[in-house]
Amino acid sequence: MNAYVYKAAIYCGDCGHAIQRQLLADGNGYVPSSWPNDSEFWPQGPYVDGGGEADSPNHCDRCLVFLENPLTDDGEKYTVDIANTGTGQYLHEWRDFYAYLWAR
C-alpha cells in the first residue's frame, strides 16, 4: 500500500491525496514552489510498502487503516510480543499480513 509523510505523520494514499486537495483549496490552487519538497508543508510520496520497513506495523494517522509495511527484526519481535498478549485493536490484520512470523 502506498503511503505519504506529512508533518511527521504517515498517511494512506487516500488520506495523503485528501490532504493535498485541501491544501490546494486553501491556497486557491496555488502551491509555493518550495512546498512540494518539504513534508512540513506538503505530503511527500507516495512511498511503497506502507512507508517502508519499520519497528512496528504502520497505520494511517488519519483513518487508521493498516499500511501493510515490512518490519525490521525489532519490529517482528514487537509484533509477535503484542500479538501473543492478545490485546490490541488490529491484531487480526497483523496476524494475517505477518503470518510468516508464526510459520517459523
C-alpha positions in Angstrom: 0.0 0.0 0.0 1.3 3.5 -0.8 1.9 6.0 2.0 2.6 9.7 2.4 4.5 11.5 5.0 3.3 14.9 6.2 4.1 16.9 9.3 6.0 13.9 10.9 3.0 11.6 10.4 2.3 8.8 7.9 -0.9 8.6 5.9 -2.5 6.1 3.5 -2.8 7.1 -0.2 -6.4 8.2 0.1 -5.7 10.5 3.1 -2.5 11.8 1.6 -4.4 12.8 -1.5 -7.2 14.4 0.6 -4.6 16.5 2.4 -3.1 17.6 -0.9 -6.6 18.6 -2.2 -7.3 20.5 1.0 -4.0 22.4 0.8 -4.7 23.3 -2.8 -8.2 24.5 -1.9 -6.9 26.5 1.0 -4.3 28.1 -1.3 -6.8 28.7 -4.2 -5.0 26.2 -6.3 -1.6 27.7 -5.7 1.3 25.8 -4.2 4.5 27.7 -3.4 7.4 26.1 -5.3 9.2 25.1 -2.1 6.3 23.1 -0.7 6.4 20.0 -2.8 9.9 19.2 -1.5 9.2 19.6 2.3 7.0 17.2 4.3 6.3 20.0 6.7 4.2 21.8 4.1 3.2 19.2 1.5 2.6 15.4 1.8 5.6 13.6 0.4 5.2 10.3 -1.5 3.8 8.0 -2.5 6.1 5.6 -0.8 5.6 1.9 -1.5 5.2 -0.8 1.1 3.3 1.3 3.6 6.1 3.7 4.0 8.8 1.1 4.2 10.4 -1.0 6.9 9.6 0.0 10.4 9.9 -1.2 14.1 6.1 -1.7 14.3 3.1 -2.0 12.0 2.2 1.3 10.4 -1.3 2.7 10.4 -2.6 5.9 8.7 -2.6 8.7 11.3 -5.9 10.0 9.9 -8.1 7.0 9.1 -6.1 4.3 11.0 -6.0 1.9 8.1 -3.2 -0.7 8.3 -0.5 0.2 5.8 1.0 -3.3 5.4 4.6 -2.3 5.8 7.6 -4.6 6.2 9.1 -5.0 9.6 12.7 -4.7 11.0 13.9 -7.5 13.2 12.9 -5.4 16.2 9.5 -4.8 14.6 9.0 -8.6 14.1 9.7 -9.2 17.8 7.4 -6.3 18.9 4.6 -7.6 16.7 4.8 -11.1 17.9 5.0 -10.0 21.5 1.9 -7.8 21.2 0.0 -10.4 19.2 0.8 -13.1 21.8 -0.6 -10.9 24.6 -4.0 -10.9 22.8 -4.5 -7.2 23.4 -4.7 -4.8 20.5 -7.3 -3.4 18.2 -5.6 -4.5 14.9 -4.2 -8.0 15.9 -6.3 -9.9 13.3 -4.9 -7.7 10.5 -1.3 -8.0 11.7 -1.6 -11.8 12.2 -3.0 -12.2 8.6 -0.4 -9.9 7.0 2.6 -11.1 9.0 1.6 -14.8 9.1 5.2 -15.7 8.2 6.2 -14.7 11.8 4.2 -17.6 13.2 5.2 -20.1 10.5 8.8 -20.1 11.7 
